[in-house]
Structures are given as structure tokens and as C-alpha cells.
Amino acid sequence: MIEIATTTDPNGVLQKDIAKSQHISLKYLDPIISALKLKGLIANSRGKGSGYRLTHEPKDITMLDIYTAFEQIVVIECINNLSYCDRSLHDCKGRNYWHEFHDDFVKMLEKKNLEQIIADTYYECKDLLTTEQTT
């Protein structure tokens, strides 16, 4: 997402360029791109075979959006599925803790957006890019 968000190319960034820049295979990247497209976070800039662009501004994409493109938030099964355990609605001494843990995790992911992540990693990425270019 950082790679796509920071591209300066008006046509977006190609999947092969993301794979090369991130040192990952196209095969590994395929399901990542698919999940992000399915969640509506990215789209092809000009149809099939073109580069990828964000569908929203980086400030409007939370880490919760990105995380849930790949995973449901399931801390323990009974929090999301009350029929999982007979004790889910009563008698479970740990339920309140796990419910609070789930809510705190969601809030933590909601609190940070892609724009903040880019700003927080700018110097690290810039330094890495400088090091890679000189080697």
C-alpha cells in the first residue's frame, strides 16, 4: 500500500514493479493485490494491465481497512460467534477481558492511517533506497 500510495506515476504502479521494489515474487503478490482490490482499497488506473492506484486518499485508509482486507478480527471464536460456546453469553469469566481486548485491537488499527504510516517510515524507506542505489 505504501508503494502504491507513494507512486508519482499518474498511471499508477505496475504489479511487477511493486514485486521488484519489495523483493517479493509476483506469485506471492497476486493474492495480496486481489484482496486489496476486493476490499476496494486499490484499483487499476486504466483497466486491466495498467498500474494500481489507491481508491481513497491515504489519510482515509486506516490500518483496520488494510488488515481486514486479509483477515477477520477474531481474537477468540466466542467473541464473534456466540453459538460457539454454551457459556458465551453467561458463566464465562474471561469473556469481558477478551471482548475488551478485541475492541482495543480494533481501536488501535483504526487510529493509524496510511498517510501516518508513510510519514513514520519516510526516512527509513529513503535511507534504504539510498543504500540500495549505491550498491
N, CA, C and O atoms as a GROMACS GRO file, in nm:
protein
  540
    1MET      N    1   0.083  -0.119   0.000
    1MET     CA    2   0.000   0.000   0.000
    1MET      C    3   0.087   0.125   0.000
    1MET      O    4   0.053   0.224  -0.065
    2ILE      N    5   0.199   0.122   0.071
    2ILE     CA    6   0.290   0.236   0.071
    2ILE      C    7   0.345   0.257  -0.069
    2ILE      O    8   0.354   0.370  -0.117
    3GLU      N    9   0.381   0.149  -0.133
    3GLU     CA   10   0.435   0.155  -0.269
    3GLU      C   11   0.335   0.219  -0.364
    3GLU      O   12   0.371   0.304  -0.446
    4ILE      N   13   0.211   0.180  -0.354
    4ILE     CA   14   0.106   0.233  -0.441
    4ILE      C   15   0.076   0.378  -0.405
    4ILE      O   16   0.060   0.463  -0.493
    5ALA      N   17   0.069   0.406  -0.277
    5ALA     CA   18   0.035   0.541  -0.231
    5ALA      C   19   0.142   0.644  -0.266
    5ALA      O   20   0.110   0.761  -0.287
    6THR      N   21   0.266   0.602  -0.274
    6THR     CA   22   0.375   0.698  -0.295
    6THR      C   23   0.422   0.707  -0.439
    6THR      O   24   0.518   0.779  -0.468
    7THR      N   25   0.357   0.637  -0.528
    7THR     CA   26   0.399   0.646  -0.669
    7THR      C   27   0.370   0.785  -0.723
    7THR      O   28   0.269   0.847  -0.690
    8THR      N   29   0.460   0.832  -0.806
    8THR     CA   30   0.440   0.963  -0.869
    8THR      C   31   0.389   0.948  -1.012
    8THR      O   32   0.356   1.047  -1.078
    9ASP      N   33   0.381   0.826  -1.059
    9ASP     CA   34   0.332   0.799  -1.194
    9ASP      C   35   0.181   0.816  -1.198
    9ASP      O   36   0.110   0.749  -1.124
   10PRO      N   37   0.130   0.904  -1.284
   10PRO     CA   38  -0.015   0.924  -1.291
   10PRO      C   39  -0.091   0.800  -1.339
   10PRO      O   40  -0.212   0.791  -1.321
   11ASN      N   41  -0.020   0.704  -1.399
   11ASN     CA   42  -0.082   0.580  -1.443
   11ASN      C   43  -0.077   0.471  -1.337
   11ASN      O   44  -0.117   0.358  -1.364
   12GLY      N   45  -0.030   0.503  -1.219
   12GLY     CA   46  -0.021   0.404  -1.112
   12GLY      C   47   0.109   0.327  -1.119
   12GLY      O   48   0.198   0.358  -1.198
   13VAL      N   49   0.117   0.226  -1.036
   13VAL     CA   50   0.238   0.143  -1.030
   13VAL      C   51   0.201   0.001  -1.073
   13VAL      O   52   0.100  -0.054  -1.030
   14LEU      N   53   0.284  -0.056  -1.159
   14LEU     CA   54   0.259  -0.191  -1.209
   14LEU      C   55   0.292  -0.295  -1.102
   14LEU      O   56   0.379  -0.275  -1.018
   15GLN      N   57   0.220  -0.405  -1.107
   15GLN     CA   58   0.241  -0.512  -1.010
   15GLN      C   59   0.385  -0.564  -1.016
   15GLN      O   60   0.445  -0.591  -0.912
   16LYS      N   61   0.440  -0.577  -1.136
   16LYS     CA   62   0.578  -0.627  -1.149
   16LYS      C   63   0.678  -0.531  -1.084
   16LYS      O   64   0.781  -0.573  -1.030
   17ASP      N   65   0.647  -0.400  -1.088
   17ASP     CA   66   0.735  -0.302  -1.025
   17ASP      C   67   0.724  -0.305  -0.872
   17ASP      O   68   0.823  -0.284  -0.802
   18ILE      N   69   0.603  -0.332  -0.822
   18ILE     CA   70   0.586  -0.348  -0.678
   18ILE      C   71   0.666  -0.470  -0.631
   18ILE      O   72   0.738  -0.463  -0.532
   19ALA      N   73   0.653  -0.580  -0.703
   19ALA     CA   74   0.724  -0.703  -0.667
   19ALA      C   75   0.875  -0.680  -0.666
   19ALA      O   76   0.945  -0.723  -0.575
   20LYS      N   77   0.924  -0.613  -0.768
   20LYS     CA   78   1.068  -0.587  -0.777
   20LYS      C   79   1.115  -0.497  -0.663
   20LYS      O   80   1.214  -0.527  -0.596
   21SER      N   81   1.043  -0.389  -0.641
   21SER     CA   82   1.080  -0.294  -0.537
   21SER      C   83   1.075  -0.354  -0.397
   21SER      O   84   1.158  -0.323  -0.312
   22GLN      N   85   0.976  -0.440  -0.374
   22GLN     CA   86   0.958  -0.500  -0.242
   22GLN      C   87   1.032  -0.634  -0.226
   22GLN      O   88   1.026  -0.697  -0.120
   23HIS      N   89   1.100  -0.676  -0.332
   23HIS     CA   90   1.177  -0.801  -0.330
   23HIS      C   91   1.089  -0.921  -0.297
   23HIS      O   92   1.124  -1.006  -0.215
   24ILE      N   93   0.974  -0.927  -0.364
   24ILE     CA   94   0.883  -1.041  -0.348
   24ILE      C   95   0.843  -1.090  -0.486
   24ILE      O   96   0.852  -1.017  -0.584
   25SER      N   97   0.800  -1.214  -0.493
   25SER     CA   98   0.761  -1.270  -0.623
   25SER      C   99   0.622  -1.222  -0.664
   25SER      O  100   0.540  -1.185  -0.579
   26LEU      N  101   0.598  -1.223  -0.794
   26LEU     CA  102   0.465  -1.189  -0.845
   26LEU      C  103   0.362  -1.287  -0.792
   26LEU      O  104   0.248  -1.250  -0.762
   27LYS      N  105   0.402  -1.413  -0.780
   27LYS     CA  106   0.310  -1.517  -0.730
   27LYS      C  107   0.267  -1.486  -0.586
   27LYS      O  108   0.150  -1.505  -0.551
   28TYR      N  109   0.359  -1.438  -0.504
   28TYR     CA  110   0.328  -1.401  -0.366
   28TYR      C  111   0.240  -1.276  -0.362
   28TYR      O  112   0.151  -1.264  -0.279
   29LEU      N  113   0.267  -1.183  -0.455
   29LEU     CA  114   0.194  -1.056  -0.458
   29LEU      C  115   0.052  -1.070  -0.511
   29LEU      O  116  -0.036  -0.992  -0.473
   30ASP      N  117   0.027  -1.167  -0.598
   30ASP     CA  118  -0.106  -1.184  -0.660
   30ASP      C  119  -0.221  -1.184  -0.559
   30ASP      O  120  -0.314  -1.105  -0.574
   31PRO      N  121  -0.218  -1.271  -0.456
   31PRO     CA  122  -0.331  -1.271  -0.362
   31PRO      C  123  -0.340  -1.143  -0.279
   31PRO      O  124  -0.448  -1.106  -0.234
   32ILE      N  125  -0.228  -1.077  -0.258
   32ILE     CA  126  -0.229  -0.950  -0.185
   32ILE      C  127  -0.304  -0.845  -0.266
   32ILE      O  128  -0.392  -0.776  -0.215
   33ILE      N  129  -0.267  -0.833  -0.392
   33ILE     CA  130  -0.334  -0.738  -0.482
   33ILE      C  131  -0.482  -0.772  -0.494
   33ILE      O  132  -0.567  -0.682  -0.490
   34SER      N  133  -0.514  -0.899  -0.508
   34SER     CA  134  -0.655  -0.941  -0.520
   34SER      C  135  -0.736  -0.902  -0.397
   34SER      O  136  -0.847  -0.851  -0.409
   35ALA      N  137  -0.679  -0.925  -0.279
   35ALA     CA  138  -0.750  -0.892  -0.155
   35ALA      C  139  -0.771  -0.741  -0.142
   35ALA      O  140  -0.878  -0.696  -0.100
   36LEU      N  141  -0.671  -0.663  -0.177
   36LEU     CA  142  -0.683  -0.517  -0.169
   36LEU      C  143  -0.784  -0.463  -0.270
   36LEU      O  144  -0.856  -0.368  -0.242
   37LYS      N  145  -0.789  -0.525  -0.389
   37LYS     CA  146  -0.888  -0.486  -0.489
   37LYS      C  147  -1.028  -0.523  -0.443
   37LYS      O  148  -1.122  -0.444  -0.455
   38LEU      N  149  -1.043  -0.644  -0.390
   38LEU     CA  150  -1.174  -0.691  -0.343
   38LEU      C  151  -1.227  -0.603  -0.230
   38LEU      O  152  -1.347  -0.578  -0.222
   39LYS      N  153  -1.140  -0.557  -0.145
   39LYS     CA  154  -1.178  -0.468  -0.034
   39LYS      C  155  -1.207  -0.326  -0.084
   39LYS      O  156  -1.263  -0.244  -0.011
   40GLY      N  157  -1.168  -0.297  -0.209
   40GLY     CA  158  -1.194  -0.166  -0.266
   40GLY      C  159  -1.091  -0.061  -0.227
   40GLY      O  160  -1.118   0.059  -0.235
   41LEU      N  161  -0.973  -0.104  -0.187
   41LEU     CA  162  -0.869  -0.011  -0.146
   41LEU      C  163  -0.782   0.035  -0.263
   41LEU      O  164  -0.727   0.145  -0.262
   42ILE      N  165  -0.771  -0.052  -0.365
   42ILE     CA  166  -0.693  -0.018  -0.484
   42ILE      C  167  -0.774  -0.056  -0.608
   42ILE      O  168  -0.869  -0.134  -0.601
   43ALA      N  169  -0.734   0.001  -0.721
   43ALA     CA  170  -0.796  -0.033  -0.849
   43ALA      C  171  -0.694  -0.006  -0.959
   43ALA      O  172  -0.598   0.069  -0.941
   44ASN      N  173  -0.716  -0.070  -1.072
   44ASN     CA  174  -0.633  -0.040  -1.188
   44ASN      C  175  -0.665   0.101  -1.234
   44ASN      O  176  -0.781   0.142  -1.237
   45SER      N  177  -0.561   0.175  -1.270
   45SER     CA  178  -0.583   0.315  -1.307
   45SER      C  179  -0.654   0.329  -1.442
   45SER      O  180  -0.730   0.423  -1.461
   46ARG      N  181  -0.631   0.236  -1.533
   46ARG     CA  182  -0.694   0.245  -1.666
   46ARG      C  183  -0.739   0.108  -1.715
   46ARG      O  184  -0.726   0.079  -1.834
   47GLY      N  185  -0.789   0.026  -1.629
   47GLY     CA  186  -0.835  -0.106  -1.670
   47GLY      C  187  -0.727  -0.211  -1.658
   47GLY      O  188  -0.615  -0.184  -1.613
   48LYS      N  189  -0.762  -0.331  -1.700
   48LYS     CA  190  -0.673  -0.447  -1.687
   48LYS      C  191  -0.538  -0.421  -1.753
   48LYS      O  192  -0.529  -0.369  -1.864
   49GLY      N  193  -0.433  -0.460  -1.682
   49GLY     CA  194  -0.298  -0.446  -1.733
   49GLY      C  195  -0.233  -0.312  -1.704
   49GLY      O  196  -0.116  -0.292  -1.738
   50SER      N  197  -0.305  -0.221  -1.642
   50SER     CA  198  -0.248  -0.091  -1.609
   50SER      C  199  -0.199  -0.091  -1.464
   50SER      O  200  -0.215  -0.190  -1.392
   51GLY      N  201  -0.142   0.019  -1.423
   51GLY     CA  202  -0.090   0.031  -1.288
   51GLY      C  203  -0.200   0.044  -1.185
   51GLY      O  204  -0.316   0.070  -1.218
   52TYR      N  205  -0.162   0.025  -1.059
   52TYR     CA  206  -0.258   0.034  -0.947
   52TYR      C  207  -0.250   0.170  -0.882
   52TYR      O  208  -0.142   0.229  -0.868
   53ARG      N  209  -0.365   0.219  -0.842
   53ARG     CA  210  -0.381   0.345  -0.768
   53ARG      C  211  -0.469   0.318  -0.647
   53ARG      O  212  -0.546   0.222  -0.645
   54LEU      N  213  -0.456   0.403  -0.547
   54LEU     CA  214  -0.546   0.396  -0.433
   54LEU      C  215  -0.684   0.445  -0.475
   54LEU      O  216  -0.695   0.532  -0.562
   55THR      N  217  -0.787   0.390  -0.414
   55THR     CA  218  -0.923   0.438  -0.443
   55THR      C  219  -0.965   0.548  -0.347
   55THR      O  220  -1.068   0.613  -0.368
   56HIS      N  221  -0.887   0.569  -0.243
   56HIS     CA  222  -0.913   0.674  -0.144
   56HIS      C  223  -0.780   0.743  -0.112
   56HIS      O  224  -0.672   0.689  -0.140
   57GLU      N  225  -0.789   0.859  -0.055
   57GLU     CA  226  -0.668   0.928  -0.009
   57GLU      C  227  -0.604   0.847   0.104
   57GLU      O  228  -0.675   0.784   0.182
   58PRO      N  229  -0.470   0.848   0.114
   58PRO     CA  230  -0.403   0.774   0.222
   58PRO      C  231  -0.454   0.809   0.362
   58PRO      O  232  -0.457   0.723   0.450
   59LYS      N  233  -0.494   0.934   0.382
   59LYS     CA  234  -0.545   0.974   0.514
   59LYS      C  235  -0.679   0.908   0.546
   59LYS      O  236  -0.720   0.902   0.662
   60ASP      N  237  -0.748   0.859   0.443
   60ASP     CA  238  -0.879   0.797   0.462
   60ASP      C  239  -0.875   0.644   0.466
   60ASP      O  240  -0.979   0.579   0.477
   61ILE      N  241  -0.756   0.588   0.457
   61ILE     CA  242  -0.739   0.442   0.463
   61ILE      C  243  -0.672   0.408   0.595
   61ILE      O  244  -0.556   0.439   0.617
   62THR      N  245  -0.747   0.343   0.682
   62THR     CA  246  -0.692   0.307   0.814
   62THR      C  247  -0.621   0.172   0.806
   62THR      O  248  -0.639   0.096   0.710
   63MET      N  249  -0.543   0.145   0.906
   63MET     CA  250  -0.479   0.014   0.916
   63MET      C  251  -0.584  -0.095   0.936
   63MET      O  252  -0.563  -0.210   0.898
   64LEU      N  253  -0.698  -0.059   0.994
   64LEU     CA  254  -0.809  -0.154   1.006
   64LEU      C  255  -0.858  -0.194   0.867
   64LEU      O  256  -0.884  -0.312   0.842
   65ASP      N  257  -0.870  -0.098   0.776
   65ASP     CA  258  -0.912  -0.128   0.639
   65ASP      C  259  -0.815  -0.226   0.574
   65ASP      O  260  -0.857  -0.324   0.511
   66ILE      N  261  -0.688  -0.200   0.589
   66ILE     CA  262  -0.587  -0.286   0.526
   66ILE      C  263  -0.586  -0.424   0.592
   66ILE      O  264  -0.585  -0.525   0.523
   67TYR      N  265  -0.586  -0.427   0.724
   67TYR     CA  266  -0.581  -0.554   0.796
   67TYR      C  267  -0.700  -0.643   0.758
   67TYR      O  268  -0.684  -0.762   0.731
   68THR      N  269  -0.818  -0.584   0.757
   68THR     CA  270  -0.939  -0.664   0.730
   68THR      C  271  -0.955  -0.700   0.583
   68THR      O  272  -1.046  -0.774   0.547
   69ALA      N  273  -0.868  -0.648   0.498
   69ALA     CA  274  -0.865  -0.696   0.359
   69ALA      C  275  -0.812  -0.839   0.355
   69ALA      O  276  -0.839  -0.913   0.260
   70PHE      N  277  -0.737  -0.876   0.457
   70PHE     CA  278  -0.674  -1.009   0.460
   70PHE      C  279  -0.728  -1.101   0.568
   70PHE      O  280  -0.732  -1.223   0.550
   71GLU      N  281  -0.771  -1.044   0.678
   71GLU     CA  282  -0.812  -1.125   0.794
   71GLU      C  283  -0.934  -1.065   0.861
   71GLU      O  284  -0.950  -0.943   0.867
   72GLN      N  285  -1.018  -1.151   0.912
   72GLN     CA  286  -1.121  -1.106   1.004
   72GLN      C  287  -1.054  -1.088   1.139
   72GLN      O  288  -0.953  -1.152   1.168
   73ILE      N  289  -1.110  -1.002   1.220
   73ILE     CA  290  -1.054  -0.987   1.354
   73ILE      C  291  -1.124  -1.086   1.445
   73ILE      O  292  -1.238  -1.065   1.488
   74VAL      N  293  -1.053  -1.194   1.473
   74VAL     CA  294  -1.104  -1.298   1.562
   74VAL      C  295  -1.000  -1.320   1.669
   74VAL      O  296  -0.900  -1.389   1.648
   75VAL      N  297  -1.024  -1.263   1.785
   75VAL     CA  298  -0.933  -1.282   1.897
   75VAL      C  299  -0.952  -1.422   1.952
   75VAL      O  300  -0.858  -1.500   1.963
   76ILE      N  301  -1.076  -1.452   1.987
   76ILE     CA  302  -1.118  -1.588   2.019
   76ILE      C  303  -1.255  -1.608   1.957
   76ILE      O  304  -1.332  -1.513   1.942
   77GLU      N  305  -1.285  -1.728   1.922
   77GLU     CA  306  -1.405  -1.758   1.842
   77GLU      C  307  -1.535  -1.713   1.907
   77GLU      O  308  -1.626  -1.668   1.837
   78CYS      N  309  -1.547  -1.723   2.036
   78CYS     CA  310  -1.675  -1.694   2.101
   78CYS      C  311  -1.712  -1.546   2.101
   78CYS      O  312  -1.828  -1.513   2.123
   79ILE      N  313  -1.616  -1.456   2.077
   79ILE     CA  314  -1.648  -1.314   2.072
   79ILE      C  315  -1.729  -1.283   1.946
   79ILE      O  316  -1.824  -1.205   1.951
   80ASN      N  317  -1.691  -1.344   1.833
   80ASN     CA  318  -1.761  -1.319   1.707
   80ASN      C  319  -1.877  -1.415   1.684
   80ASN      O  320  -1.968  -1.385   1.607
   81ASN      N  321  -1.873  -1.528   1.749
   81ASN     CA  322  -1.973  -1.632   1.724
   81ASN      C  323  -2.027  -1.682   1.859
   81ASN      O  324  -1.969  -1.772   1.920
   82LEU      N  325  -2.137  -1.623   1.903
   82LEU     CA  326  -2.191  -1.657   2.035
   82LEU      C  327  -2.237  -1.802   2.046
   82LEU      O  328  -2.245  -1.856   2.156
   83SER      N  329  -2.267  -1.865   1.934
   83SER     CA  330  -2.310  -2.005   1.939
   83SER      C  331  -2.192  -2.101   1.948
   83SER      O  332  -2.211  -2.222   1.958
   84TYR      N  333  -2.072  -2.049   1.945
   84TYR     CA  334  -1.951  -2.132   1.951
   84TYR      C  335  -1.941  -2.207   2.084
   84TYR      O  336  -1.894  -2.321   2.089
   85CYS      N  337  -1.985  -2.141   2.190
   85CYS     CA  338  -1.971  -2.200   2.323
   85CYS      C  339  -2.099  -2.174   2.403
   85CYS      O  340  -2.156  -2.065   2.398
   86ASP      N  341  -2.143  -2.274   2.475
   86ASP     CA  342  -2.264  -2.261   2.558
   86ASP      C  343  -2.248  -2.153   2.665
   86ASP      O  344  -2.346  -2.098   2.713
   87ARG      N  345  -2.126  -2.125   2.702
   87ARG     CA  346  -2.101  -2.029   2.810
   87ARG      C  347  -2.076  -1.888   2.760
   87ARG      O  348  -2.046  -1.798   2.839
   88SER      N  349  -2.087  -1.866   2.629
   88SER     CA  350  -2.053  -1.736   2.571
   88SER      C  351  -2.135  -1.621   2.627
   88SER      O  352  -2.083  -1.511   2.647
   89LEU      N  353  -2.260  -1.643   2.653
   89LEU     CA  354  -2.347  -1.535   2.700
   89LEU      C  355  -2.348  -1.519   2.851
   89LEU      O  356  -2.385  -1.414   2.902
   90HIS      N  357  -2.309  -1.621   2.922
   90HIS     CA  358  -2.307  -1.617   3.068
   90HIS      C  359  -2.203  -1.715   3.118
   90HIS      O  360  -2.155  -1.798   3.041
   91ASP      N  361  -2.168  -1.709   3.239
   91ASP     CA  362  -2.075  -1.802   3.304
   91ASP      C  363  -1.930  -1.796   3.254
   91ASP      O  364  -1.845  -1.868   3.307
   92CYS      N  365  -1.900  -1.715   3.158
   92CYS     CA  366  -1.762  -1.711   3.108
   92CYS      C  367  -1.689  -1.596   3.176
   92CYS      O  368  -1.717  -1.478   3.151
   93LYS      N  369  -1.597  -1.630   3.262
   93LYS     CA  370  -1.525  -1.529   3.339
   93LYS      C  371  -1.427  -1.450   3.252
   93LYS      O  372  -1.393  -1.336   3.285
   94GLY      N  373  -1.382  -1.507   3.143
   94GLY     CA  374  -1.285  -1.439   3.057
   94GLY      C  375  -1.346  -1.356   2.945
   94GLY      O  376  -1.276  -1.278   2.881
   95ARG      N  377  -1.475  -1.372   2.922
   95ARG     CA  378  -1.540  -1.306   2.808
   95ARG      C  379  -1.520  -1.155   2.809
   95ARG      O  380  -1.488  -1.097   2.706
   96ASN      N  381  -1.539  -1.089   2.922
   96ASN     CA  382  -1.525  -0.944   2.927
   96ASN      C  383  -1.384  -0.901   2.887
   96ASN      O  384  -1.367  -0.803   2.814
   97TYR      N  385  -1.284  -0.973   2.936
   97TYR     CA  386  -1.146  -0.940   2.901
   97TYR      C  387  -1.124  -0.953   2.750
   97TYR      O  388  -1.072  -0.861   2.686
   98TRP      N  389  -1.165  -1.066   2.693
   98TRP     CA  390  -1.142  -1.090   2.550
   98TRP      C  391  -1.222  -0.993   2.463
   98TRP      O  392  -1.176  -0.955   2.356
   99HIS      N  393  -1.339  -0.955   2.507
   99HIS     CA  394  -1.419  -0.857   2.434
   99HIS      C  395  -1.349  -0.720   2.436
   99HIS      O  396  -1.342  -0.651   2.334
  100GLU      N  397  -1.298  -0.683   2.552
  100GLU     CA  398  -1.224  -0.557   2.565
  100GLU      C  399  -1.097  -0.560   2.480
  100GLU      O  400  -1.062  -0.461   2.416
  101PHE      N  401  -1.028  -0.674   2.481
  101PHE     CA  402  -0.907  -0.692   2.402
  101PHE      C  403  -0.938  -0.673   2.254
  101PHE      O  404  -0.866  -0.603   2.183
  102HIS      N  405  -1.045  -0.734   2.207
  102HIS     CA  406  -1.091  -0.720   2.068
  102HIS      C  407  -1.117  -0.574   2.034
  102HIS      O  408  -1.070  -0.524   1.932
  103ASP      N  409  -1.192  -0.505   2.120
  103ASP     CA  410  -1.225  -0.364   2.096
  103ASP      C  411  -1.100  -0.277   2.094
  103ASP      O  412  -1.088  -0.186   2.012
  104ASP      N  413  -1.006  -0.303   2.185
  104ASP     CA  414  -0.881  -0.226   2.189
  104ASP      C  415  -0.798  -0.249   2.063
  104ASP      O  416  -0.737  -0.156   2.010
  105PHE      N  417  -0.797  -0.372   2.014
  105PHE     CA  418  -0.722  -0.404   1.893
  105PHE      C  419  -0.782  -0.330   1.773
  105PHE      O  420  -0.709  -0.273   1.691
  106VAL      N  421  -0.914  -0.330   1.762
  106VAL     CA  422  -0.982  -0.258   1.654
  106VAL      C  423  -0.952  -0.108   1.663
  106VAL      O  424  -0.922  -0.045   1.562
  107LYS      N  425  -0.960  -0.053   1.783
  107LYS     CA  426  -0.934   0.091   1.801
  107LYS      C  427  -0.790   0.125   1.763
  107LYS      O  428  -0.764   0.230   1.704
  108MET      N  429  -0.696   0.037   1.798
  108MET     CA  430  -0.556   0.060   1.764
  108MET      C  431  -0.538   0.065   1.612
  108MET      O  432  -0.467   0.151   1.560
  109LEU      N  433  -0.602  -0.026   1.541
  109LEU     CA  434  -0.591  -0.030   1.396
  109LEU      C  435  -0.663   0.089   1.331
  109LEU      O  436  -0.618   0.140   1.228
  110GLU      N  437  -0.771   0.134   1.389
  110GLU     CA  438  -0.846   0.248   1.336
  110GLU      C  439  -0.770   0.380   1.355
  110GLU      O  440  -0.785   0.474   1.278
  111LYS      N  441  -0.688   0.383   1.459
  111LYS     CA  442  -0.620   0.506   1.499
  111LYS      C  443  -0.512   0.549   1.398
  111LYS      O  444  -0.484   0.668   1.385
  112LYS      N  445  -0.453   0.455   1.329
  112LYS     CA  446  -0.341   0.484   1.239
  112LYS      C  447  -0.390   0.473   1.094
  112LYS      O  448  -0.456   0.376   1.057
  113ASN      N  449  -0.356   0.574   1.014
  113ASN     CA  450  -0.394   0.567   0.873
  113ASN      C  451  -0.269   0.555   0.785
  113ASN      O  452  -0.157   0.569   0.832
  114LEU      N  453  -0.292   0.529   0.658
  114LEU     CA  454  -0.182   0.507   0.565
  114LEU      C  455  -0.093   0.631   0.552
  114LEU      O  456   0.029   0.619   0.540
  115GLU      N  457  -0.152   0.747   0.555
  115GLU     CA  458  -0.074   0.870   0.546
  115GLU      C  459   0.025   0.879   0.664
  115GLU      O  460   0.140   0.919   0.645
  116GLN      N  461  -0.020   0.842   0.784
  116GLN     CA  462   0.068   0.844   0.901
  116GLN      C  463   0.179   0.739   0.889
  116GLN      O  464   0.294   0.765   0.925
  117ILE      N  465   0.145   0.622   0.838
  117ILE     CA  466   0.245   0.516   0.820
  117ILE      C  467   0.353   0.562   0.722
  117ILE      O  468   0.472   0.541   0.746
  118ILE      N  469   0.310   0.626   0.614
  118ILE     CA  470   0.407   0.676   0.516
  118ILE      C  471   0.498   0.781   0.580
  118ILE      O  472   0.619   0.777   0.561
  119ALA      N  473   0.440   0.872   0.655
  119ALA     CA  474   0.519   0.975   0.722
  119ALA      C  475   0.615   0.913   0.824
  119ALA      O  476   0.730   0.955   0.834
  120ASP      N  477   0.568   0.813   0.898
  120ASP     CA  478   0.652   0.748   1.001
  120ASP      C  479   0.767   0.670   0.940
  120ASP      O  480   0.871   0.655   1.004
  121THR      N  481   0.750   0.619   0.819
  121THR     CA  482   0.853   0.534   0.758
  121THR      C  483   0.931   0.606   0.650
  121THR      O  484   1.019   0.547   0.588
  122TYR      N  485   0.901   0.733   0.626
  122TYR     CA  486   0.964   0.806   0.516
  122TYR      C  487   1.116   0.800   0.522
  122TYR      O  488   1.181   0.765   0.423
  123TYR      N  489   1.174   0.833   0.636
  123TYR     CA  490   1.320   0.838   0.644
  123TYR      C  491   1.382   0.700   0.635
  123TYR      O  492   1.487   0.683   0.573
  124GLU      N  493   1.319   0.600   0.695
  124GLU     CA  494   1.370   0.464   0.685
  124GLU      C  495   1.370   0.418   0.540
  124GLU      O  496   1.469   0.362   0.493
  125CYS      N  497   1.260   0.440   0.470
  125CYS     CA  498   1.249   0.399   0.330
  125CYS      C  499   1.346   0.478   0.243
  125CYS      O  500   1.408   0.422   0.152
  126LYS      N  501   1.360   0.606   0.269
  126LYS     CA  502   1.451   0.691   0.193
  126LYS      C  503   1.594   0.643   0.213
  126LYS      O  504   1.670   0.636   0.117
  127ASP      N  505   1.630   0.611   0.337
  127ASP     CA  506   1.765   0.561   0.366
  127ASP      C  507   1.789   0.427   0.297
  127ASP      O  508   1.898   0.404   0.244
  128LEU      N  509   1.690   0.340   0.297
  128LEU     CA  510   1.703   0.210   0.233
  128LEU      C  511   1.719   0.229   0.083
  128LEU      O  512   1.802   0.162   0.021
  129LEU      N  513   1.642   0.318   0.024
  129LEU     CA  514   1.652   0.345  -0.118
  129LEU      C  515   1.790   0.398  -0.154
  129LEU      O  516   1.847   0.357  -0.255
  130THR      N  517   1.843   0.489  -0.074
  130THR     CA  518   1.976   0.545  -0.098
  130THR      C  519   2.082   0.436  -0.090
  130THR      O  520   2.173   0.431  -0.174
  131THR      N  521   2.071   0.346   0.010
  131THR     CA  522   2.165   0.237   0.025
  131THR      C  523   2.158   0.140  -0.092
  131THR      O  524   2.261   0.096  -0.142
  132GLU      N  525   2.037   0.107  -0.137
  132GLU     CA  526   2.021   0.015  -0.249
  132GLU      C  527   2.074   0.074  -0.378
  132GLU      O  528   2.130   0.002  -0.460
  133GLN      N  529   2.058   0.204  -0.398
  133GLN     CA  530   2.104   0.268  -0.521
  133GLN      C  531   2.255   0.273  -0.529
  133GLN      O  532   2.311   0.271  -0.639
  134THR      N  533   2.322   0.278  -0.414
  134THR     CA  534   2.468   0.286  -0.415
  134THR      C  535   2.534   0.150  -0.423
  134THR      O  536   2.654   0.141  -0.449
  135THR      N  537   2.458   0.044  -0.401
  135THR     CA  538   2.519  -0.090  -0.407
  135THR      C  539   2.497  -0.154  -0.541
  135THR      O  540   2.542  -0.266  -0.563
   0.00000   0.00000   0.00000
